[in-house]
Every structure is written in structure tokens, then in C-alpha cells.
Amino acid sequence: MSARRCWMLAATVAAFLAAQVALVCAMAWGGALQGMSPWEKVVNTLFLAMKSTVAAVAQAEVMHAAEDPLARWDWMETAAALPLQRTLNVSRSTRFPVYEATDFG
């Protein structure tokens, strides 16, 4: 993404957050925010706007992950990153019934 597009995206996000802060301040200035100083009211509404934005993004990612949980996971890349000196093969033979002969309880 070019620098110009990044700045435009950041300005759009800032404009939407400012609009949300202004609307929440206008609706709750004398109600839910009563008893706070003007600075506290603005800071609390900014926090509320940021929190709701992050919650919406997180909800979208959870919905995407619910559709296909392994869509972004490349297990071959993860396996290739493991050092071969530290690999261990754990397998069992059906001819060695150790669990049938032992009582673990």
C-alpha cells in the first residue's frame, strides 16, 4: 500500500472515531457521563469509541475463523521451521498390548 493510501486510511479512521466520539458526547453528556469533568467525559467517550471499534474488528475475525479455522495456518511452514535434530517419532505397535496388561487405576 502506498504512503498516500496509508495516510488516507488513517485519516478516515480518525474521522470516524471523531464522529463517534461527538455523537456519544452529544447523547450522554448529561446522562451516563453526569458527575465527570468535561475532560473526563471526552476521554471516556474516546475510550468507548476505540473499544467498540476493536470489538467489531475482533468479532469479524472470529466469524471468519469460525467459517474455516485452518484457513490461515500453513502447517508445512510450521513443520519446516522445526530443527531436525530435535524431532522425535512417537508411535505404537499393535503387537505390543502394554495398556491391556497394566492397570493404571
C-alpha positions as CSV (number, residue, x, y, z in Angstrom):
1,M,0.0,0.0,0.0
2,S,1.4,3.4,-0.9
3,A,2.1,6.0,1.7
4,R,-0.6,8.2,0.4
5,R,-3.2,5.5,0.8
6,C,-2.0,4.7,4.3
7,W,-2.4,8.4,5.3
8,M,-5.9,8.5,3.7
9,L,-6.9,5.3,5.6
10,A,-5.6,6.7,8.9
11,A,-7.5,10.0,8.3
12,T,-10.7,8.0,7.5
13,V,-10.3,6.0,10.7
14,A,-9.7,9.2,12.7
15,A,-12.7,10.9,11.2
16,F,-15.0,8.0,12.0
17,L,-13.7,7.9,15.6
18,A,-14.1,11.7,16.0
19,A,-17.7,11.4,14.7
20,Q,-18.4,8.5,17.1
21,V,-17.0,10.5,20.0
22,A,-19.0,13.6,19.1
23,L,-22.2,11.5,18.8
24,V,-21.7,9.7,22.1
25,C,-20.8,13.0,23.9
26,A,-23.9,14.6,22.5
27,M,-26.2,11.8,23.6
28,A,-24.7,11.0,27.0
29,W,-23.3,14.3,28.2
30,G,-25.9,14.9,30.9
31,G,-26.9,11.3,31.4
32,A,-24.5,8.5,31.8
33,L,-21.5,10.8,32.0
34,Q,-23.0,13.0,34.6
35,G,-20.7,13.9,37.5
36,M,-17.5,13.9,35.4
37,S,-15.4,16.9,34.3
38,P,-15.6,17.8,30.6
39,W,-12.1,16.3,30.1
40,E,-13.1,13.0,31.7
41,K,-16.2,12.9,29.6
42,V,-14.3,13.3,26.3
43,V,-11.6,10.8,27.4
44,N,-14.2,8.2,28.4
45,T,-16.1,8.6,25.1
46,L,-12.9,8.3,23.2
47,F,-12.1,5.1,25.1
48,L,-15.7,3.8,24.4
49,A,-15.3,4.6,20.7
50,M,-12.0,2.8,20.4
51,K,-13.2,-0.2,22.4
52,S,-16.3,-0.6,20.2
53,T,-14.2,-0.4,17.1
54,V,-11.8,-3.0,18.3
55,A,-14.7,-5.2,19.4
56,A,-16.2,-5.0,15.9
57,V,-12.9,-6.0,14.3
58,A,-12.4,-8.9,16.7
59,Q,-16.0,-10.1,16.0
60,A,-15.3,-10.1,12.3
61,E,-12.1,-12.1,12.7
62,V,-13.9,-14.6,15.0
63,M,-16.7,-15.0,12.4
64,H,-14.0,-15.6,9.7
65,A,-12.2,-18.1,11.8
66,A,-15.4,-19.9,12.6
67,E,-16.1,-20.5,8.9
68,D,-12.7,-22.1,8.2
69,P,-10.5,-22.4,11.3
70,L,-7.3,-23.5,9.5
71,A,-7.6,-21.2,6.5
72,R,-4.6,-19.1,7.5
73,W,-2.5,-21.8,9.1
74,D,0.2,-23.3,6.9
75,W,1.3,-26.4,8.8
76,M,4.1,-27.2,6.3
77,E,5.7,-23.9,7.1
78,T,5.5,-24.6,10.8
79,A,6.9,-28.1,10.4
80,A,9.8,-26.8,8.2
81,A,10.8,-24.4,10.9
82,L,11.4,-27.2,13.4
83,P,15.1,-28.2,13.8
84,L,15.6,-31.8,12.6
85,Q,18.0,-32.5,15.5
86,R,15.1,-32.2,17.9
87,T,12.5,-34.3,16.2
88,L,11.0,-37.4,17.9
89,N,8.8,-40.1,16.5
90,V,6.2,-41.4,18.9
91,S,4.3,-44.4,17.6
92,R,2.9,-47.6,19.0
93,S,2.8,-51.2,17.7
94,T,-0.5,-53.1,17.8
95,R,1.6,-56.3,18.6
96,F,2.6,-54.8,22.0
97,P,-0.5,-54.5,24.1
98,V,1.1,-52.8,27.1
99,Y,-2.1,-51.0,28.0
100,E,-4.1,-54.1,28.2
101,A,-1.7,-55.8,30.6
102,T,-1.3,-52.9,33.0
103,D,-3.9,-51.4,35.4
104,F,-3.3,-47.7,35.8
105,G,-6.2,-47.1,38.1
